Each structure stands twice: as C-alpha cells, then as structure tokens.
Amino acid sequence: MSSPHATLGQTVADALRETVLSGGFALGERIVELAIAQKYQVSQAAVRDALHLLEREGWVVWEARRGVRVRGFTPDSAHEVFALMAEIEGLALGWALRDHTRVAVLEAVRPSLLHARRAHDLAEWDARRTALMHLHHHIARLAARPQTNSLLSGLSNQAHLLAAHHDRHGNPDPYRAAQIEGYEHWYGVLKFGTPDEAQAALRARIHADGTPIVRWLAAH
C-alpha cells in the first residue's frame, strides 16, 4: 500500500508494478498511457510520472516511436542480468563482511530467508519471491555503497520480474526446492565459512537462479 504522503504518480506506479508482477502485462507488452489514466481515473501526467519511476527501477523501458513497454528479455539479456547481479552482489557481500560483523550480516538476512522458507512450505510463491528479493536488498544495503546499491536495485528488480513470469509461464517446480535449499546452504557458508567462500557461494546461487529462466526464454 502507498503511504498517506505518496504522490499520485507513486500510487499509480505501485498499482502498475503489482500488475506487471502478477502477470497482468506480458514481458515486452506495451503500456498505453491513456488506457492506464482511464483505468485509474487519473491524468496522463500522473501516469507518465509513474512510468518514469518504473523505468528508473528497471521494470519498464521507453522506446522511440513505440512508447513504454514492460521490459522484455532475450536469453542473452536475461543471462546478463544474473551474471552482473552475481558479480556485483558478491562484491557487495565482501564489503558488508568487511564493514560489519559476521553476526550482523547473518542477522540482517536471516528474517528474509526464514520468510522465504515459510512461504515455500505453504506454496505461497509470490511471497517467496518477494522474501528472496528482500534478502538481496539487505546485502546491498549493508554494503553501504550508493552506486552499488543503485545498480543492484535495478538488477534485482529485473531478476524478480523474470522470476515472476517464469513462475507463471515456465516450469518452475523442479527448481523451487533446489533454490530454497541453495539459499539455506549459502547461509551456512556465510555462518561457518570464510568471506571468500561466502561470496563464491552467493555468486553460484545467483547464477543458478538464472539458469532455468534463461533456458525457458531460449525455448520460447
């Protein structure tokens, strides 16, 4: 829900973000300003503000003479998202472990991991994806590097978008248990391993998150 002080553009952006993630728009589908304005009974200026916000967050793209579309992906561009995210977030985790105690890092990510596990056990897939996204955001926050945080925010949103559509249109069941167990394994490495081992395990986990999605895109 938007806060009482949210602008109209932010409120529309929140609604559109939920629609995109729930499958109301397909990847690459055009978003028509006038249709959105009529649906939410707001001005096209408010819709434009919302779309600019979603563009900055990585959910949509503006294309010359084609308007605004939900971000679309080729297998190569999806692979790039996860490859960049793995490298940058691995670096962020290294900074977080350098600037904070290991216990502080563990305590920061543990609630999201527990939430993801509970959601997984209840087959609440939207909640599970959101919890894992929050885990990644906590790592970026702990790194306390503004440019890194900005880059990871956009990459994490794109990974979240890809995962949401893969869950709805792909075949995610063979990977779900392996994914949650993979994050729990990474948490164990973070707890008992060296910083280098924790970084390597995180990079490997993010690459593994992307593998079924890239395969799904390549098959369609």
C-alpha positions in Angstrom: 0.0 0.0 0.0 1.2 3.5 -0.7 1.9 5.8 2.3 -0.6 8.7 3.0 2.1 11.1 1.7 2.7 9.2 -1.6 2.2 11.3 -4.7 -0.4 10.2 -7.2 2.4 9.1 -9.6 3.8 6.9 -6.9 0.4 5.4 -6.2 -0.1 4.6 -9.9 3.4 3.2 -10.0 2.6 0.8 -7.1 -0.5 -0.4 -8.8 1.3 -0.9 -12.2 4.2 -2.7 -10.5 1.8 -5.2 -8.9 0.0 -5.7 -12.2 3.3 -6.3 -14.0 4.4 -8.8 -11.4 1.1 -10.6 -11.3 1.1 -11.2 -15.0 -1.4 -8.5 -16.0 1.2 -7.5 -18.7 3.4 -9.8 -20.6 7.1 -9.2 -20.9 7.6 -6.7 -23.7 3.9 -5.7 -23.8 3.2 -2.0 -24.5 1.6 0.1 -21.7 -0.8 2.7 -23.1 -0.8 5.9 -21.1 -4.4 6.8 -21.9 -5.7 3.4 -21.1 -4.0 3.5 -17.7 -5.2 7.0 -17.0 -8.8 5.9 -17.7 -8.5 2.8 -15.7 -7.3 4.6 -12.5 -9.1 7.8 -13.3 -6.0 10.0 -13.1 -4.3 12.4 -15.5 -1.9 11.2 -18.2 0.7 13.3 -16.5 0.3 11.2 -13.3 0.7 8.0 -15.4 3.8 9.5 -17.1 5.3 10.2 -13.7 4.5 6.6 -12.6 6.1 5.2 -15.8 9.3 7.3 -15.3 9.6 5.9 -11.8 9.1 2.3 -13.0 11.7 3.0 -15.7 14.2 4.1 -13.1 13.5 1.0 -11.1 14.1 -1.3 -14.1 10.5 -2.6 -14.7 9.8 -0.8 -18.0 11.6 0.7 -20.9 10.9 3.7 -23.2 11.3 3.0 -26.9 11.4 5.6 -29.7 8.1 5.6 -31.6 6.9 2.6 -29.7 6.1 4.1 -26.3 6.5 2.3 -23.0 6.8 -1.4 -22.7 7.3 -3.9 -19.8 10.9 -4.8 -20.0 11.4 -7.7 -22.4 14.3 -10.2 -22.3 16.2 -12.4 -24.7 18.1 -15.4 -23.3 21.3 -13.4 -23.6 19.9 -10.3 -21.8 18.4 -12.4 -19.0 21.8 -14.2 -18.6 23.4 -10.8 -18.4 21.1 -9.7 -15.6 22.0 -12.7 -13.4 25.7 -12.6 -14.3 26.0 -8.9 -13.4 24.0 -9.4 -10.3 26.2 -12.3 -9.2 29.4 -10.3 -9.6 28.2 -7.0 -8.1 26.4 -8.6 -5.2 29.3 -10.8 -4.5 31.4 -7.7 -4.2 28.8 -6.1 -2.0 28.8 -9.0 0.3 32.5 -8.7 0.7 32.2 -5.1 1.6 29.4 -5.9 4.1 31.5 -8.5 5.8 34.4 -6.1 5.9 32.4 -3.2 7.4 30.1 -5.3 9.8 30.5 -8.3 12.0 29.6 -11.6 10.6 26.8 -11.8 13.2 25.3 -8.5 12.0 25.2 -9.7 8.4 23.7 -13.0 9.4 21.0 -11.3 11.5 20.2 -8.9 8.6 19.5 -11.7 6.0 18.0 -14.3 8.4 14.4 -12.9 8.6 14.1 -12.8 4.8 15.4 -16.3 4.5 13.0 -17.7 7.2 10.1 -15.9 5.5 11.1 -17.4 2.1 11.2 -20.9 3.7 7.8 -20.4 5.3 6.3 -19.1 2.1 7.9 -22.1 0.2 6.4 -24.6 2.6 3.0 -23.0 2.1 3.4 -22.8 -1.7 3.0 -19.0 -1.5 5.2 -18.3 -4.5 4.7 -14.5 -4.7 5.6 -14.1 -1.0 8.6 -16.4 -1.5 10.0 -14.4 -4.4 9.5 -11.1 -2.5 11.3 -12.5 0.6 14.3 -13.6 -1.5 14.3 -10.2 -3.2 14.4 -8.5 0.2 17.4 -10.8 1.1 19.3 -9.4 -1.8 18.3 -5.8 -0.9 19.7 -6.3 2.6 23.1 -7.4 1.3 23.2 -4.2 -0.9 22.2 -2.0 2.0 24.9 -3.5 4.2 27.5 -2.7 1.6 26.6 1.0 2.0 27.9 1.9 -1.4 25.4 4.2 -3.2 26.3 3.3 -6.8 26.4 -0.4 -6.0 23.1 -0.2 -4.2 21.5 1.6 -7.2 22.9 -1.0 -9.7 21.8 -3.9 -7.6 18.3 -2.5 -7.0 17.7 -2.4 -10.8 19.2 -5.8 -11.4 17.3 -7.3 -8.5 14.0 -5.9 -9.8 14.7 -7.3 -13.3 15.5 -10.7 -11.8 12.3 -10.5 -9.8 10.3 -9.7 -12.9 11.9 -12.6 -14.8 11.2 -15.0 -11.9 7.6 -13.9 -11.6 6.9 -14.6 -15.3 8.9 -17.8 -15.3 6.8 -19.0 -12.3 3.6 -18.3 -14.2 4.5 -19.4 -17.7 7.5 -21.7 -17.3 8.1 -24.9 -15.4 9.4 -23.8 -12.0 8.6 -26.8 -9.9 11.8 -28.8 -10.4 13.8 -25.7 -9.3 11.9 -24.4 -6.3 13.1 -26.9 -3.7 16.7 -26.7 -5.0 16.6 -22.9 -4.9 15.4 -22.5 -1.3 17.8 -25.2 -0.2 20.6 -23.4 -2.1 20.0 -20.2 -0.2 20.0 -22.1 3.1 23.3 -23.7 2.1 24.7 -20.3 1.3 23.5 -19.1 4.7 25.5 -22.0 6.3 28.6 -21.0 4.3 28.1 -17.4 5.4 27.9 -18.6 9.0 30.8 -21.0 9.1 32.9 -20.3 6.0 35.4 -17.7 5.0 34.3 -14.4 3.4 35.7 -15.6 0.1 33.7 -18.8 0.4 30.5 -16.9 1.2 31.0 -14.6 -1.8 31.6 -17.6 -4.1 28.5 -19.4 -2.8 26.4 -16.3 -3.3 27.6 -15.8 -6.9 26.9 -19.5 -7.6 23.4 -19.3 -6.1 22.5 -16.2 -8.2 23.8 -17.9 -11.4 21.7 -21.0 -10.5 18.7 -18.8 -10.1 19.0 -17.5 -13.6 19.7 -20.9 -15.3 16.1 -22.2 -15.6 14.9 -18.8 -16.6 17.4 -18.4 -19.5 16.5 -22.0 -20.6 12.8 -21.1 -20.6 13.3 -18.0 -22.6 15.5 -19.9 -25.1 12.7 -22.4 -25.6 10.1 -19.8 -26.5 
